[in-house]
Amino acid sequence: MTPKNRRYNSIFIGFITLVIVALTVILVINFIRYTNRFGISSDDTAYDRYYVMIADNPKSSFWQSVYKSALETASESNDCLEMISDNLSRDYSVYELMEIATVSGADGIIVSADESEEMTTLIDKAESNGIQVVTLYNDNSASERLSYVGVSNYNLGKQYGELILKIAQEKKFTNDKIEVVIFADANSANAAQNLMFTAVQETVDAEDNEMRDSHPPIELTIYGVDTTSELSVEESIKTFLLKARESLPEIVVCLNEMDTIAAYQTVVDYNEVGLVDILGYYDSEVILNGIDKNVIYATISTDTEQMGRYSVNALTEYFQYGYTSQYFTSDISVITKDNVAEYMEGYEDEN
């Protein structure tokens, strides 16, 4: 290479370096500007502590209900709680929001976690910075998190198993087997999901021999749903349910609100009502209407008020007493056609 070419290369490399530095400075300034907003409430009230909540689908009715309860609980102890994603100009992943929350000066983080190594590292990083982390709905048991708030996944699996047996015993099936497909998160190796699947299988296997002989054998399989975004969830479930009708499963099990609504809407939109029974999760107005119209067979409801309250209480107890429980379990209930009217009254009162 000639001296002239070397000089041009040096100038080019120097220019690229300056551009990278400038972009980095701009990003850092914007990052600080955003994170600094979190320590100040909209009404400039002085709070004792500042907490942030991070959810994978914060605009869903499930997470809005959890957040409402947590917000009310935090205000009772003069603490500030914010759904961190509400303060940002674009959508960030849960991992990115954990990074932002860690540098925002928060006293506590409430996060819908997963069992990934990346999440473990992020939780441990927050803890090493003096920020207490409560995992909510989904746990990360390998991390240094303070507490986990959620449902008993084993009990949840047993409830689904009992509902599967109820359908098997009530309905007439002409095929040589009853195929049950459980929609699972394809992007997460989740120990909680595995425990739930085990409980479903054990419950089905434990059926009384006399009842078992009254219907075809039950076969459980798992279908991975792309949970990257709400659209990807809808597309995954639609693709599965729109395959050849003769190969549709008799029962599908949905483990969250998004999956349940996507399955319900697909079955209705493409005239598959009666071809597949849906077992859902949560009790949003849409899901309750699906049960009332006999499209969704049943749903399992989690007490979101308890979940929100327990998550804040875990942090408050720690800061007040220096310790708190590692596990908080919220109640679950089964909603079917028989009792759906009771739950629908609550939405009618709100309207």
C-alpha positions as CSV (number, residue, x, y, z in Angstrom):
1,M,0.0,0.0,0.0
2,T,1.4,3.4,-1.0
3,P,1.8,6.2,1.6
4,K,-1.0,8.1,-0.1
5,N,-3.4,5.2,0.3
6,R,-2.4,4.7,3.9
7,R,-3.1,8.3,4.5
8,Y,-6.6,8.1,3.0
9,N,-7.3,4.9,5.0
10,S,-6.3,6.7,8.2
11,I,-8.5,9.6,7.4
12,F,-11.4,7.3,6.6
13,I,-11.0,5.2,9.8
14,G,-10.7,8.5,11.8
15,F,-14.0,9.7,10.2
16,I,-15.8,6.5,11.0
17,T,-14.5,6.6,14.6
18,L,-15.8,10.1,15.1
19,V,-19.2,9.1,13.7
20,I,-19.5,6.2,16.1
21,V,-18.4,8.4,19.0
22,A,-21.0,11.0,18.1
23,L,-23.8,8.5,17.7
24,T,-22.8,6.9,21.1
25,V,-22.9,10.4,22.8
26,I,-26.4,11.1,21.3
27,L,-27.7,7.7,22.4
28,V,-26.3,8.2,25.9
29,I,-27.8,11.7,26.2
30,N,-31.2,10.4,25.1
31,F,-30.9,7.4,27.4
32,I,-30.2,9.6,30.4
33,R,-33.0,12.0,29.4
34,Y,-35.5,9.1,29.4
35,T,-34.3,7.4,32.5
36,N,-34.2,10.7,34.5
37,R,-37.9,11.0,33.9
38,F,-38.6,7.9,35.9
39,G,-37.5,9.4,39.3
40,I,-40.0,12.2,39.1
41,S,-43.8,11.7,39.3
42,S,-46.1,13.7,37.1
43,D,-47.4,15.7,40.1
44,D,-43.9,16.3,41.7
45,T,-45.0,14.5,44.9
46,A,-42.2,13.3,47.1
47,Y,-42.3,9.5,47.5
48,D,-40.5,7.3,49.9
49,R,-39.4,4.7,47.3
50,Y,-39.6,4.4,43.5
51,Y,-40.6,1.1,41.8
52,V,-41.0,0.2,38.2
53,M,-43.0,-2.6,36.6
54,I,-41.9,-4.4,33.4
55,A,-44.3,-6.7,31.5
56,D,-44.1,-8.5,28.2
57,N,-47.5,-7.3,27.0
58,P,-48.2,-4.2,29.2
59,K,-51.3,-3.1,27.3
60,S,-53.2,-6.3,27.8
61,S,-56.2,-6.3,30.1
62,F,-54.4,-8.9,32.3
63,W,-51.3,-6.7,32.9
64,Q,-53.4,-3.5,33.2
65,S,-55.4,-5.2,36.0
66,V,-52.2,-6.3,37.8
67,Y,-50.7,-2.9,37.4
68,K,-53.8,-1.1,38.8
69,S,-53.7,-3.2,41.9
70,A,-50.0,-2.7,42.4
71,L,-50.3,1.0,41.9
72,E,-53.0,1.3,44.5
73,T,-50.9,-0.8,47.0
74,A,-47.8,1.3,46.4
75,S,-49.7,4.6,47.0
76,E,-50.9,3.3,50.4
77,S,-47.3,3.2,51.6
78,N,-46.3,6.5,49.9
79,D,-44.3,4.7,47.2
80,C,-44.3,5.5,43.5
81,L,-44.9,2.8,40.9
82,E,-44.7,3.2,37.1
83,M,-45.2,0.8,34.2
84,I,-41.8,1.7,32.7
85,S,-42.8,1.2,29.1
86,D,-45.4,4.0,29.3
87,N,-42.6,6.6,29.5
88,L,-40.7,5.6,26.3
89,S,-41.2,6.6,22.7
90,R,-40.9,3.1,21.2
91,D,-41.4,-0.5,22.1
92,Y,-38.5,-2.1,24.0
93,S,-37.9,-5.7,24.9
94,V,-38.2,-6.9,28.5
95,Y,-34.4,-7.2,28.5
96,E,-33.9,-3.6,27.3
97,L,-36.4,-2.4,29.9
98,M,-34.4,-4.2,32.6
99,E,-31.3,-2.4,31.5
100,I,-33.1,1.0,31.6
101,A,-34.7,0.3,35.0
102,T,-31.3,-0.6,36.5
103,V,-29.7,2.8,35.6
104,S,-32.9,4.8,36.4
105,G,-32.3,4.9,40.2
106,A,-35.3,2.7,41.0
107,D,-35.5,1.1,44.5
108,G,-37.3,-2.0,43.2
109,I,-38.2,-3.7,39.9
110,I,-41.2,-5.9,39.4
111,V,-40.7,-7.9,36.2
112,S,-42.4,-10.7,34.2
113,A,-39.3,-12.7,33.8
114,D,-38.2,-15.9,32.1
115,E,-35.6,-18.6,32.8
116,S,-33.0,-17.4,30.3
117,E,-29.4,-16.8,31.2
118,E,-29.8,-13.2,29.9
119,M,-32.6,-12.5,32.3
120,T,-30.6,-14.1,35.2
121,T,-27.7,-11.8,34.4
122,L,-29.9,-8.7,34.3
123,I,-31.6,-9.5,37.6
124,D,-28.3,-10.1,39.3
125,K,-26.9,-6.9,37.8
126,A,-29.8,-4.9,39.3
127,E,-29.4,-6.6,42.7
128,S,-25.6,-5.8,42.7
129,N,-26.7,-2.2,42.2
130,G,-28.8,-2.3,45.3
131,I,-32.1,-2.7,43.4
132,Q,-34.5,-5.4,44.7
133,V,-36.2,-7.5,42.0
134,V,-39.5,-9.3,42.3
135,T,-40.4,-11.7,39.5
136,L,-44.1,-11.7,38.6
137,Y,-46.1,-14.3,36.8
138,N,-43.0,-15.9,35.3
139,D,-40.0,-16.6,37.5
140,N,-36.2,-16.8,37.1
141,S,-35.3,-19.2,40.0
142,A,-31.5,-19.1,39.2
143,S,-31.2,-15.4,39.8
144,E,-30.8,-13.3,43.0
145,R,-34.3,-12.1,42.8
146,L,-36.0,-11.1,46.1
147,S,-39.4,-12.9,45.6
148,Y,-41.5,-14.6,43.1
149,V,-45.3,-13.8,42.8
150,G,-47.4,-16.0,40.7
151,V,-49.7,-19.1,40.6
152,S,-48.8,-22.6,41.5
153,N,-48.0,-24.1,38.1
154,Y,-48.6,-27.6,39.4
155,N,-52.1,-26.7,40.6
156,L,-52.7,-24.9,37.3
157,G,-51.7,-28.0,35.4
158,K,-54.0,-30.1,37.5
159,Q,-56.9,-27.8,36.8
160,Y,-56.3,-28.0,33.0
161,G,-56.0,-31.8,33.3
162,E,-59.4,-32.0,35.1
163,L,-61.0,-29.9,32.5
164,I,-59.6,-32.1,29.7
165,L,-61.1,-35.2,31.5
166,K,-64.4,-33.4,31.9
167,I,-64.6,-32.8,28.1
168,A,-63.5,-36.3,27.4
169,Q,-66.3,-37.7,29.6
170,E,-69.0,-35.4,28.5
171,K,-68.7,-35.4,24.7
172,K,-68.9,-38.1,22.0
173,F,-65.7,-38.6,20.0
174,T,-65.5,-40.6,16.8
175,N,-61.8,-40.6,16.3
176,D,-59.5,-43.3,17.8
177,K,-57.9,-40.7,20.1
178,I,-58.6,-37.4,21.8
179,E,-55.8,-35.1,20.7
180,V,-55.0,-32.3,23.1
181,V,-52.5,-29.5,22.1
182,I,-51.0,-27.2,24.6
183,F,-49.8,-23.9,23.3
184,A,-46.4,-23.1,24.8
185,D,-43.9,-20.2,24.4
186,A,-41.5,-21.3,21.6
187,N,-39.0,-18.6,22.6
188,S,-38.5,-19.7,26.2
189,A,-37.2,-22.7,28.0
190,N,-39.5,-22.2,31.0
191,A,-39.3,-24.6,34.0
192,A,-42.7,-23.4,35.1
193,Q,-44.2,-24.5,31.8
194,N,-42.6,-27.9,32.2
195,L,-44.0,-28.3,35.7
196,M,-47.5,-27.4,34.4
197,F,-47.2,-29.9,31.5
198,T,-46.2,-32.6,34.0
199,A,-49.2,-31.9,36.2
200,V,-51.6,-32.1,33.2
201,Q,-50.1,-35.5,32.1
202,E,-50.2,-36.9,35.7
203,T,-53.9,-35.8,36.1
204,V,-54.9,-37.4,32.8
205,D,-53.0,-40.6,33.6
206,A,-54.6,-40.8,37.0
207,E,-58.1,-41.0,35.6
208,D,-60.3,-43.8,37.0
209,N,-60.1,-47.0,34.8
210,E,-63.8,-47.2,34.4
211,M,-64.1,-43.6,33.2
212,R,-61.0,-44.0,31.0
213,D,-62.7,-46.9,29.2
214,S,-65.7,-44.6,28.3
215,H,-63.7,-42.5,25.8
216,P,-60.8,-42.8,23.4
217,P,-57.3,-42.4,24.8
218,I,-56.1,-38.9,25.4
219,E,-52.9,-37.8,23.7
220,L,-51.1,-34.6,24.8
221,T,-48.8,-32.7,22.5
222,I,-47.1,-29.3,22.7
223,Y,-47.2,-26.6,20.0
224,G,-44.7,-23.8,20.1
225,V,-46.1,-20.3,19.7
226,D,-43.9,-17.4,18.5
227,T,-44.3,-14.9,21.2
228,T,-42.0,-12.2,19.7
229,S,-45.0,-9.9,19.3
230,E,-48.8,-9.8,19.5
231,L,-48.9,-10.2,15.7
232,S,-46.6,-13.2,15.8
233,V,-48.8,-14.9,18.4
234,E,-51.9,-14.4,16.3
235,E,-50.1,-15.7,13.2
236,S,-48.8,-18.8,14.9
237,I,-52.1,-19.8,16.3
238,K,-54.0,-19.0,13.1
239,T,-51.6,-21.1,11.1
240,F,-52.1,-24.0,13.4
241,L,-55.9,-23.8,13.5
242,L,-56.3,-23.3,9.8
243,K,-54.6,-26.5,8.8
244,A,-56.7,-29.3,7.3
245,R,-59.9,-29.6,9.4
246,E,-59.6,-33.4,9.6
247,S,-56.3,-33.0,11.5
248,L,-57.5,-30.4,14.0
249,P,-57.1,-31.4,17.7
250,E,-60.2,-32.0,19.8
251,I,-58.9,-29.7,22.5
252,V,-56.4,-26.8,22.7
253,V,-55.0,-25.4,25.9
254,C,-54.0,-21.7,26.0
255,L,-51.7,-20.5,28.8
256,N,-52.1,-16.8,28.6
257,E,-54.6,-14.1,27.5
258,M,-53.2,-13.4,24.1
259,D,-53.2,-17.1,23.0
260,T,-56.8,-17.5,24.3
261,I,-58.1,-14.5,22.4
262,A,-56.2,-15.4,19.2
263,A,-57.6,-19.0,19.3
264,Y,-61.1,-17.7,20.0
265,Q,-61.1,-15.1,17.2
266,T,-59.6,-17.6,14.7
267,V,-62.3,-20.2,15.5
268,V,-65.1,-17.6,15.1
269,D,-63.7,-15.9,12.0
270,Y,-63.1,-19.1,10.1
271,N,-66.2,-21.0,11.1
272,E,-64.5,-23.6,13.2
273,V,-66.9,-23.3,16.2
274,G,-67.7,-26.8,17.5
275,L,-64.7,-28.4,15.8
276,V,-62.3,-27.7,18.7
277,D,-62.8,-27.0,22.4
278,I,-60.7,-24.1,23.8
279,L,-59.4,-24.1,27.4
280,G,-58.3,-20.5,28.0
281,Y,-56.5,-18.4,30.6
282,Y,-57.7,-15.2,32.3
283,D,-61.1,-13.6,32.5
284,S,-61.1,-10.6,30.2
285,E,-64.4,-9.4,28.8
286,V,-63.6,-10.9,25.4
287,I,-62.8,-14.3,26.9
288,L,-66.0,-14.3,29.1
289,N,-68.1,-13.5,26.0
290,G,-66.4,-16.5,24.3
291,I,-67.5,-18.8,27.1
292,D,-71.0,-17.3,27.2
293,K,-71.3,-18.0,23.4
294,N,-70.1,-21.6,23.9
295,V,-67.0,-21.0,21.8
296,I,-64.5,-21.3,24.7
297,Y,-65.2,-24.3,26.9
298,A,-63.6,-22.8,30.1
299,T,-60.9,-20.5,31.3
300,I,-58.7,-20.4,34.4
301,S,-58.7,-17.0,36.1
302,T,-55.9,-15.7,38.2
303,D,-56.5,-13.2,40.9
304,T,-54.7,-10.2,39.4
305,E,-55.6,-8.0,42.4
306,Q,-53.6,-10.4,44.6
307,M,-50.7,-10.5,42.2
308,G,-50.4,-6.8,42.0
309,R,-50.7,-6.3,45.7
310,Y,-48.3,-9.2,46.6
311,S,-45.6,-7.9,44.3
312,V,-45.5,-4.4,46.0
313,N,-45.9,-5.9,49.5
314,A,-42.8,-8.0,48.9
315,L,-40.7,-4.9,48.3
316,T,-42.4,-2.9,51.1
317,E,-41.8,-5.7,53.6
318,Y,-38.2,-6.0,52.6
319,F,-37.5,-2.3,53.0
320,Q,-39.4,-2.1,56.3
321,Y,-38.1,-5.3,58.0
322,G,-35.1,-6.4,56.0
323,Y,-36.7,-9.7,54.8
324,T,-39.8,-11.0,53.0
325,S,-41.1,-14.3,51.7
326,Q,-39.5,-15.8,48.6
327,Y,-42.8,-17.0,47.2
328,F,-46.3,-15.5,47.1
329,T,-49.0,-17.6,45.5
330,S,-52.2,-16.0,44.1
331,D,-55.5,-17.8,43.8
332,I,-56.9,-19.3,40.7
333,S,-60.5,-20.2,39.7
334,V,-62.2,-22.1,36.9
335,I,-64.9,-20.3,34.8
336,T,-67.3,-22.3,32.7
337,K,-70.7,-21.7,31.2
338,D,-72.2,-22.6,34.6
339,N,-70.7,-19.6,36.4
340,V,-69.6,-17.1,33.7
341,A,-72.6,-14.8,34.4
342,E,-71.2,-14.0,37.8
343,Y,-68.0,-12.7,36.3
344,M,-69.7,-10.9,33.5
345,E,-71.6,-8.8,36.0
346,G,-68.4,-7.2,37.1
347,Y,-67.8,-5.8,33.6
348,E,-71.5,-4.7,33.3
349,D,-71.1,-2.8,36.5
350,E,-68.0,-1.0,35.2
351,N,-69.8,-0.1,32.0
